[in-house]
Structure formats: structure tokens, C-alpha cells
Amino acid sequence: MTSQLENIINVYKRLAKIPSIVGGRLNSSGNKVLSKWSVRNLDKGKTSKYLLDYVLNSDLKVISESSFGTDVSNELLSSVSPRDTYRAVIREEKEKDKKQYLEVWSKTSLVHCIDLTALDLHGDVYADSEFGCLNWSQDESAIVYVAERKLPKYEPYIKRKNEEKLKTEGSGESTPKKGEEFVYRQDWGEQLVGKHLSSIVVCQLQTEKFTVLEGLPESWCPGQVSFTPDGKSVVGVAWETEPRRLGLMFCTNRPGYIFSLTLDGKLSKLSKEGVSVRSPRVFADGVVWLQRTPGGPHHACHSLVIRRNGSEEVCPIIDIVDTELKITDGASFHGLYCQSLPHACFTGDGRVVFSTPHTDEIRSYIADIDGKRIVDISNKSFSGSTSILDMKGGVILAACSNMTTPGQLYVGRLPAAGSEAQISWRAVGPSPQSPLPPSTVQYLQLRHEHCTDTVNSFTAIYLAPEGNKKLPLVVWPHGGPHTNFVNAFAIETALFNLLGFAVLQINYRGSTGAGQASLSCLPKHVGDYDVKDCKYATDEVLKRFPIDPKKLCLMGGSHGGFLVTHLSGQYPDVYSVVVSRNPVIDVASMFNSTDIADWCAVEAGFEFKESGPLSEQEFLAMRRCSPLAHVHRVKAPTAIMLGSGDKRVPHFQGLDYARRLKANGVPTRIYMYDDNHSLSSLPSEMDNLINGVHWFLQHLPS
């Protein structure tokens, strides 16, 4: 093993020991923090999750803390009851067969432990970010969660049975359906494989009685469920499953409904028809949720809406922002782009808190429910991102980090209405030490001069070790394309920094956090606007910073992989080496094999539909915007990292591209991981990060 590779491995091992904040909550009085962390466990090949507790005094200063972390790695979901009496856990044990349990703990002992698998009432409990939930009733008597709907039993048309079995048929046990065991059942795609139809399950704890709620249409798939304050109903979001399920993960554009369902099966639709909705949050006066138009880009600006009890009107609290909105203190607000609201987001006096990407940071805000005021309450003493985790008793718990500093918990006492901007934040626990050397983090505001496009500006984040030495540069466009980079700690950027690279993360036009107009300008112009923005950002960094122009690296995944393969083909003499993860190479061929066929249509500039005749012009438009059109011009050595279980960008896209590169004499290497689109399992991450950096160092000119 070369000393160069050994150095990369050692740096990765050092960074892998840095924990990340997974979540956190306050007790009902706001004087105790229960935080959840994760850390990479390289020997186990997976992340370990653990809990840390902190007790605060009246000044929010820590007066006691956990002696040691408590491992909770096998907990799928957990939830503390409203009065802090109990803690409910969905736990998964894997011995010979997988089993799931519902446990309820008091502060001194285990009160209930129920084998959910043995009940055979439903399939696996959903613990993902789209459907998953575990919620208590206010009186702490019941728990609601979402699980896979129980399948009927199937058997072949011809199956020999013993005489005893024949005698028991008709005794009340459901008769298996014949000839339906191989009927195709569509799931929800990438990272939701095996999830077909969900059901809502309520457990009455005193009797340990479980009920699968009825009353929803057969074709609805519910999730994100919670009790109403009186405990007589649940509120959630449901997605329609017909005529087909398109991938749901990272896609906020799927039409659905916010609904209320009584425990005895009476259904009410709370949202209007023809909208995409998510993250319902119930409070004493009604329900608020995030809402946008369906279809179009997979992620976009949302409005925050409310439906009050006793009213059928859905009213906006915060509208969709086209470019910017001037808020309290004259600050600019570009709209709501979060995937969900904090679970405890109401102050009790008519205000709501939330966090959202804002250009190059995550910022936190408080707004009046009547929509008249929005105030930035981000941690001004900390340069970077602030994400709200919980709010209780007038105290807010948040996580803060930036590119050079790992995550840190902070608490702040919320001032009275009108004084929110004066909020003071206090760190919880020891302050993490930056693993990076003294470094520059700079936000770049970039604009194309003499450009007639409707939107001509975008942003980028530059990170580099300080000094005048000319550095190699990693040009890194994000995926999506409708997401964005923020100034927050990540192991990838830290790894590059510690190994002497500068990093340029580009929020090209079409990124979230900069207004709906910027986001909407990219469809029909992918492979054009976004590519030009990346090249322009590269040129500007070469002018402004000490970068070696002969050592320009390209790295990106998904749509970022689409962009780096475009750049290496369109500018073959500019960039030296490429690492591409699960890249979109040919939009036309991806159309027939991805879980998000609508993405291919919308980004290429036409309406997604599967009825009617096929259009040759539309397939030609998809092919023309693809990097495959430029593969014959590529010179840069290229490493391609693929997931064999990728439902979003099937791995044959990268395989076809690699074959063409090799045929053209370009140094090429393929890595294939037993993973999905994100390549986020610990073995995949470790391998692709180390091999990616090593590929750069091997192929950069000396």
C-alpha cells in the first residue's frame, strides 16, 4: 500500500470518529435535553446510534450530563409521552428471523413489550422519513404508528394438501387466493423498496389492544400520522397509488391529501384537491402543513398553510416566494424549502417556528400564524447553519454546524412577540474542536454578465486551507437538481480539506433556497444553464483564489454526476480527472427504467404523461440534453461509482458510459456497491470516498 493511500485511510479513520447529531428533544418543562447522535463504527460496518442527556438550570446552562452514551442502534423509532411519563420504542431484533417489538418504558422499568411480528396484524413498521411515525395521545393512553398492510394468503392453482388441512378449510380461517402469488405489486421506489400499501395502527396500552384503522380509500397510502388533542382522531398525509406509484423519496411533488380519521373510521379531507402536501402538525386551534402544486420539479418552494378547527378554508401563513420577501429587520427571505416542520413547532401564543435552506445556509425562523411577521432567529453568534430540533416551555433546541465545525447543540429562550430577533443561544455540552486546519469559507455571489436568460445569478461555497500555495480544486455540483449545498459539516468536504484540496460547491440555477423563479428556470435547460454555471464558477475561482489550473477535479452524484460528465465532455481540456457517482448519462433510456420517469420528462422540458402515443421529439429532447452526446470528447480519467440496487438512476447508465470511455481509450474504473442510489451505507461510503480521493491524486499532473 502506498504512503499516499495510507494517508487517505488514516484521515478518513480520524474523521469517522466524529459524531453527528441525529435529533433531539426537550422535556415538557424545557430544562432537560435528550439528544440522539450517530457515529461511524468501522469494525461493525455500520453507524452506531446513542443517547446523551443534559439537565439545564434556569439560565439554560448545563448542570449535569450523561456519564456515558446509551446505545440505541436497534431502535427503529422512539417517542416520549407528552408528560414525560413513558418512552415508546419500536425495536428490531435480527437473530434467525427478523422480529419487531413495541416496548413502553417508564422511568424505572419496562411496562409493555409486545411482539408485533407474532401478532400477525400487519407487516413491517415503517420507520422512513416519508411515512414513518410513532405518536402518543395527549392522555398517554394510546400510540399510533404506520405499518405495511397485511397481505392475503396466496397459493398456486394446483397444490396438494393433506387430509387434515382439507378438514379445517371453511373453519373461519381466510381461504388463500389462488393464482395471485406472482401478481406484480409496485412499491414506492428508491429507499422505499418493499413498501406497497400502508395502514394506520393504534395500540390502546392498558388493554394492549391493537386496531388497524379503517375508513381510508383502498388506494390511499397513509403516513406521518399523529393524534388530535382529544385523542379521538388521527391526522396524516396520504398519497394516491393509482394509476402508478412514482418514487416518493426526495420528491415533494406527488399529489396527496391531508386527512382526519376518527378511531371509528369517519374520514374528512382537510386539504383541497390537486395539491401536494406533507408534514401536518396538529395544535389546539387546527392543523398546519406544507403545500405546493403537484407535478413539475421534484422539489420546489412550499407555502405554509393552516386550516382552523370548525373552518373549511385553507389559508396561507407564508406564500410561495418567487424571488425574495423582505421580512423583519429588512432581511431577505427566499421561501420554504424544508421537507418537514419540527414536530413541536407551535409557541402557544399564535407563532410557529421552522428551519429552511436559505441560499448557502439553513436558517431558522418564527412566524405569526396570521402571516404578518417572519423573523430570523438563527444563531447569529455561530457562522453556519441552524436547524430547530424541538421547542418546549418557551425553550428552543437547535443543531448548529458549519464546514469546519461538527454539529453542536444549542438552546435559546424565545423572547416575547416583537423581540424574537434578540434571542440568545447557549451551547449545550462541550464545544467540538474543528478537525480542519485554519481554512477559508467564502460564499460566492455569481452573475452572468450580458445574459438575457430570465435568471442569470446563482451562488457557490468555497472552502480551502489558508495560505498562498496553489491548490488542486474539486469542482462539485450537487444532485437533484432541485436541492442545494449549505454551510454545514460533512465528512467529504473535511476529507478533501485535510488532504490539501480546495472545494467549490455550486448552487447553480435551479437550486433550492433562492426563490421559485430561480428553481423554475432550469427545466428545459438542463445540460445548458447548470453546465454553464459550473464552468463560470470554475473560471471565477481561478481568478480569485490560489488554484492550480492544471489540477481541476470534478466530483458529483446523480444530477451532479450528470453535470460532471457533461463538463468533462464539453470542456475536455479544462478538467483533469473525474469521479462520478450514479450519474444520469442518458435521460432517454433512463425514462423507461427509473422510479421517477416524470423527472426525465420535466427536466427535458415537456409534460409527463404515459397515455397516448409516444413522441419521438420528446425522446430526442431527452437525448440531446444528456452527457452521452459528448462522451466521444472526454479525455479525463474517470472513476464511476454505482449502486446495484439503485432504483433512481439504474446502474446500467454508468456501465454504458464506462464502456464508451474505454472504447475511446480513456482511463476508466468502475466500482459496484451492493447499495441504493445514495451509496450511504458505511462500507460503500468508506470505499467510494477513499477510492475517489485516491483516483484524483493518482491522475492529477505532478
N, C-alpha and C positions, 0 to 999 in steps of 0.2 A: 504494500500500500504506500502510495506516495505521501510525502510530508504535506503536500498541498491538500490532498483528500483527508488526511488525518486532522488537519487544522479545521476543515469544514465540519467534520464529525464532532470534534470537541466543542466548537462554538455552538452547534445545534444542541448538543447534550446540555450545555450550560443554560441555554435559553429554555430548553424543555422543562427545567426545574421551576420556572416562574409560573405561579398560579394565576388563573383568570377568574374574574367574578362571573358566576352563572346567574345569580339572583339574590334577592334579599327582601326581608320584611321587617316591619316594626311590630311590637306587641300593641295591644289596644290602647295602652297609655302613652305610647311613643317614647318609652325610656329603656327599651331593650331592642337590640338589633340581632336578628337571626340571619346570618349570611351563608350563602352556598357558593363554593368555589370548585374549580376543577384544575387538575394538574396532569401533565402527560406522564404516564407510567410506562417507561420504555421496556422494562422487563416483562410486564404483563401484555404489552402491545395494545393498550387502550388507556383512556383517561380515567383517573380516579376522581370521584366527587366527594366532598366533605363539607361539614358544617362548622362554623365558628360563631360563638355568641359574644355579645358585648353589652354590658349594662352601663347606662348613661345617668349622669346626675342632672339636676335642673338646668345647668348651663350646657348640657349636651356633651359634656366631657366624659370620656370612658373612665369608669371607676373599677371595673373588673371585666375580665375576659376569659374565654375558654382556656383551660390548661393545654388541651390538645384538640386537634380536629377529630370529628366523628365521621367515619366513612359511611357514605350513603350511596355507593356506586350502583347497588342493585335496586334502588328506588326509581320507579318509572315516574311517579307523581307523588306529591305530598301537599298537604294543606292543613293549616292550623285553624281551629274553630274560632268564631267571632269573639268569644270571651276568653280565648286562650286556655280553654279547659282541656281540649283534646288536640291530638295531631293524627290526621289520617294519612295512610301511605298505601299506594299500590306498589307492591313489591313483586319482582320476577325472580324466580329461582330456576336455575338450569342444572339439573342433575342428569338422569336418563332422559326425561321428557321435560319440556318447559312447563312451568306452572306459575300461575299468578294468584296473589293473595291480596285481600283488603285487610289492613291492620289499622286498629284505632288504639292509640296510646294516651293514657292520662299522664300526668307529670310524674307518677310513681310506678306505673305498671302497664302491661298490655291488657286492654279491656276487651277487645274483639280481635280475632284472627279468623278470617273466612276464606276458604279455598274456592276461589272464583272458578277455577278450571273444573273442579269436581261438581259445582252447581250445574254446569252444562246449560246455563241460561242464555249465554251469548258467547261470541268468540273473544279474541284478544281485546283488552282495554286499549283505547287509543291514547297515546302519550305524545303525539307530534304537535307541532306549533299551529297547525291548521284546524284540527278537530278537537284535540285533547283538552281535558278539563277535569278538575276534582274540586267540587264546591260544596260548602256547608249551608244548611238552612240557618237562619238567624237564631233560632231557638236551640241549635246544636243537636237536633234530634234526627237529622237525615243528611245523607250525602248523595250527590248526583255526579255521574260520570258518563262517558260515551264509550261504546264498545262495538265491535263488529257484530252485525246482525247474525243470529244463529241460522245456519243453513239447514234446509230439509235434508233428509237422508236420501241418497240415490243408490241405485243398483242396476246392473245390466238387465237387458230384456230376458236373457237366459241365465239363470243362476240356480244351481241345485241346492236344495235346503233339506236339513234333516227333519225327521218326523216331528220331533219335539217343537221345533221352530214353527212348523206349519200349524200346530195346535194352538200356539199362542197368538197367531195373527188374528186380528179383529178384537183383541182384548182391551183395546184402548190405546195401545202404543201406535204412534203415527206410522202409516204404511210407507215404505220407501218408494220414491218416484222412479219409475223405470225409464231407462234410455236417456236420462238427462245428466249423467255424470260427466260428460265431456262437452256440455254446452259452454261456450266461451263466456266468461264473466269479466267484464272490464273493470280495472281498478283505477286509482287516481294518479297513476304515473310516478314520475321521479320522486324518490324518497317516501312515497306512499304506496309502494308495491304491496299487494295483498289486501289493501283496504278497498272494499267494494261498496257495501252499504252499512251505514252506522245506525245504532239505536241508542236511545237515552235510557239510562238505568238509574233508578232511585233505590237506595237502601235505607229502610227505617231501622235505626240502630237498636232500639230497645228490644224489638222482636227479631232482629236480623232477617227481616223480610225484604226480598228484592222484587222490584216491579220494573218490567220493560214498558215504558210509557207508549201508549197507542194514541192515534189521532192525527199523525202526520201523513201526508200523501205517500203512497208506496214508493214513488220515485224521488223523494227528498232524502238527502244525506245530511243529517244534523251534526253540529259541533259547537264548541265554545259556549257551553250551556252553564247557566247559573240560576239559583233560586231567586224569586222575587222576595221582597222584605217580609211578606206574610207567610212565606213557605208553601203557599197553595198552588203555585205555578212555577214554571221554569221559562227562562228567556234564552234564546240562542240564535244561531245563524244556520240556514240550510241551503244547500246547493242542489239544483236540479240535475238529475243524472241522465235525462233523455234529451235529444237523441243520442248523445255520447258524452262521456267524461273527457274533457281536456285536462291536461296536467294542472294541478292546483298549487303546488309548491312554488312560491315566489310570484304567483300570478293573482293579482288583486282585481283582475278584470272579469272574473267569472260571475254571471248573474246569479242572484240568490235572494233570500228573504230573511229579515229579522222577524222572528215569530215569538208568540207567547203560547204556552201549552199548559193547561191545568193538569193536575195529577190524575184527574179522571177523564182526560182526553179531549177537552174542548180547545180548539185551535183558533188563534187570532193572528192575522198578518199585521205586523206593526209598520213595516216599510212599504213603500209603493212598488208598483210593478215596474220592471225594466230598469233596475239599478243593480250595481254591485255593492255589497255591504259586508262589513266584518267588524269584529271586536265590540259587541254590545256590552254596555256597562249599565247595570241597574242601580238606581238610587231611589230615595223616598218619593221624589216627585215625578219619576218617569224613567226613560231609557235614553241614553245617548249612544251613537255609533259612528263609524267611519263610512263614507258613502262616495261613490263615483259613478260615472257612466260605464256600462258594460262594453266589452269588446275593446278594440284598439290596442294600444301598447299594454304590455303585461303589468306594468306598474306605472302609476301616474299620481298627480295631485288629488287628494281627497278633500271632501268637505266634512266638517264635524256637525252632526245634526242631532236634534232632540225631538222626542215625542213624549209629551207630558201625559200623566195619568188623566183619564177622562176626556182626552182630546184625540181626534183622528188626524190632526195636522202634524206633518213632519216639518220642523223649522230649522233653518241653518243657524249654527252658532258661529262657525267660521266657513266662509265660502271658498271655493276653489280659486286660487290666486294665479292670474295669468302671467304677471311678471314680478311685481312686488307690492307689498302693502306696508304703508308707514304705520307703525304701532307706537305704543307709549315710549316716550323719550326719543322719538324720531328714528328709532331703529327700523331696519328693513326686515320684513317677514315675507318669505317666498312660498309659504303654503305648507300643508301637511303631507308628509311622505312616509310616515311611520306605518309599520304593518299592524300594530296594535296599540291600544291605550294601556296605561298602568291599570292593574286590577282595582286598586284603590285610588281613584282619580278625583273624587269629589271632596270639597272642603267642608261641606255642611252649611255654608252661607252663600251659596249661589256661584261658586267658582269651580273650575275644572283644570287639572294640570296634565301636561303631556310633554313628550320629547319627540323631536323630529330631525332628520337630516336637514341641514341648512348650509348650502354651498359646500364648504370643506370641513364642517364640524357637525356634531349632533348637539343641538341646543334644547333647552327646556324652557317651558312657558307656562303661564297661568292665564286663563281667560274667564271673563264673566260669562255665565250661561246665556245671558241676553245678547252676547256677541259684541258688546260695546267697547271692551278693552281687552287687549292682549299685551302681556308684559313678559319680557325676557328675564327669567330667574336663574339662568345658568350660573355656574360657579365662576365669577369674574376673577377670583384670585388664582385660578388654575387655567393655564393656557391649553385648550384642547376641547374635548367633548364631555358633555354632562348628560347622563341618562337617568331619568327618575325610575326608581325601583318600587317605592311604596310611600304611602302617606297615612299617618295615624296621629290623632291627638294634636294636630297642628304642627307636627314634625314631618319633614320630607327626608327620605333616604335616597341617595343617588350614587351612581358609579361614575368616576371621572378617570380619564386616561388621555395620553397623547402619544405621538410616535416614539418618544424617547422614554416615557414613564409608564410602567404597567399599571393596571387598574387599582384604584384606591376608593374606599367607601367614604362618603361624606354625609353629614346630616345638617339640616338647617331648620330653624323655626320660622314658619311662614308668617310674615307681618300681616297686619290688617289690610283690608282692601284700600288701594290707593298708595300703599307704601311697599308693595311687593318687591320692587327693584332694589330695596335696601336689605334684602335677605343676606344673612351672614352664614357662611358654610364652615363647618368644623370637620377635620379629618377624623375618621374612626380607625383605630388600630395603628400599627407602625407604618410610617411612610415608606413605600417601596423605593429602593435605590435604582437609579437608571443603569441598565446594563451596558448602555451605549457610551462611547467616548463623547467629549464635547462636540455637539452637532448643530447644524443649521436646519431649521424647519421654516420654510417660507411658502406662503400662499401666493400663487401667480394669477393675476387677473389678465387674461389674454383676449385680444380682439383682432380680427382680420380687418386690416385697413382696405379701403376701396372695395368692400364686399357688398354685393347687392342682395344677399340672402336675407330672409326675414329676420333671422337671428344670426349675429356674427361674433358673439362673445362666449367665452367659456372659462373654466378655471383649472388649475392643477396644483399639486402639492409637491414641493421639492424637499428632499431630505438628503443630507450629506455630512460626513465628518468634516469638522472645521480644518482650515489650512489652505495653503495655496498650491498644493500638489495637484496635478491634473489627474482626475479620477475617471475610471470607467463608469458609464451611466446605464442603468436599467430603465428603459422606457416601458411603462406598464399601464396600458389601458384596462379599465375594469370590464367585467362581463355585464350581461343583462340584455340589451344595452341600458335599460332604464333603472339603473342603480347609481351609486356614487361612492367615491373614496372619501373618508373622513379622517381627520387628525386624531387617531386612536391607536393604541398599541397593538402590534401584530408581530408574530414571530418571524414572518417572511421578511418584512422590512428591516427588523432588527438584525436578522442574519446577514442580509446584504450590507448593512451599515458596518457591522463588526468585521466584515471581510474586505472593507475598503471600497465599496461601491457607493455611488450616488444613486438615488432612486427618484424617478419622476412619475408620479401617479396622476393620470389625466382624466379629468371630468369633462369629457368632450360634450358637444351639443347633443342633447338627448338624455343627459344625465338627470337624475332627480335632485331636488333641493334648490333649483334655480328658477322655479316658475314653470307653469304648464306650457307656456309658449315655447320655451327652450326645449322642453321634453318632446313636444308635438312636432317640432320641425324635422326630426330625424327620419321617421318613417317615410319611405320612398327615396331617401337619400343615404341609406346605409351603404357602406363601401365608398362613400364620397365625403360627406361632411365630417364623419367621425375619423376617417383616414387623414383628411387634410388637417384636422385639428391636432392629431397626434404628430404629424410631421412639423406643423407650425410650432407646437410646444417644444419639440426637439430642437428646432432652429433657435428659438428664443433662449433656451437653457444654454446652448453652446455659446451664445453671445454674452450671457450674464454671469456664468459661473465657470470655474476652472475644470472643464471637462475635456478629456482626450477624444477628439472627433473620430479617431480610428478605433475607439473601443465603445461602440454603441450596441447595447444588448436589447433584445426585445423579449418581453415576457407577458403572457396573458392567457386566460382561460375562458372557454365558452365564447361569448361575443368578443372578449378580449383576445382569445385565440384566433377568431375571425380577423381581428384587426392586425395582429402581429404578422399573420400570414399575408394579409393584404400589403402591409408595409414592406415586408421583405421582397414581395413581388413587384410592387410599384416603384420602390426605391432600392434596387439591388446593390447599388454602390455606396449606400449610406450606412446601413446597419450590418454589423459584423457577425452576429450569432443570434439564434432564436431558440426559445423554449416555449412550446405551445401546449396547453392542457385542454383536452377535449374540445378542439376547435371546430367551429362551423366552417366547413370547407366548400360545400355545395348546397345552397339553400334549396335548389330544385329537388335534388334527390333526398334531402332531409325531410321534405314536405310529407313524404309517404311513410315515414318510419319513426317520427318523433311523437312524443306525447303532447306537443304544443304546435300542431300544424298551423294554427292561426298565427303564430309568431312569424312563420315563413311568409305568409300572405301579407300581413300588416306591414312588416318592415320592408318588404319589397314594393309596397305602395298600392295594394288593392284590397278589396273587401274579402274576408274569409268566408267561403261557402263551400259546401260539399254536395249540394244538389245542382242539377242542371249539367250542361255539357262542360267538359274540360277545356280550358283556354290555353292554346299554345303561346299566346302573347304573355300570359301570366307566368308560365314556366320559363319563358325566355327572359323575362324581367328578373326572376329569381336567380337564374344562371348568371346573368350579366353583373349582378351586384356581389357575386361570390368571389372569394380569393382564388378559386380554381382557375379563373380566367387569366391569372398572372403567374401560375405555377412554373411555366416554362422559363421565366426570367429570374427565378430565385437563385442566388449564389451562396447565401449564408448557411453554414452548417446548422441543422435543425433537429432538435430533440422533441419528440411528440409523446405526451403522456396521456394515456387513455384508460377509461373505466369500462371493464367488460359488462357491467350491469347498468351502464348509462342509458336511461330512458329518454333523456332530453336531447342529447346530441349523440346518436348511436356511433359506436366506436369505429364503424367501417368508414366514416367520414375521414378520420385521421389516417386509417390504413391506406385508403386510396391515395391520399395526398402524399404519404411517405413513399408509396410505390412509384409515383410520378417523379418525386425528387430524386430517388435512387436511379431511376432510368435516365435522368438528366445529369447524373454524376455529382449530385450534391451530397456531402456527408450527412447521413441521416441515422437517427437511432429511435426506436420505438420502445416505450415502456407500457406494459399492460397490467393493470391492477384489478384485483377482484373487489371492485368498489363501484359506487354510483357516480353521478356527474360531478359531485363536489370534491371527490378524491380526499375526503376529510378523515377517514379512519386513520388511526395513528400509524400503522405500518405504511399506508400509502403516502401520508404526509411526510413522514421521515424520509422515505426513499425518494420521493419526487423533489423535495427541497434540496437534499444533499446532492442528488444527481444533477438537478437543474443548475445549481451554482457551479458544480464541478464542470459541467458542459461549457458554461460561459468561460471559466478560467482556462480550460483546455484549448478553446478555439479563438480566444482573443489574441490579436497580434502582440508579440512581446515588445 
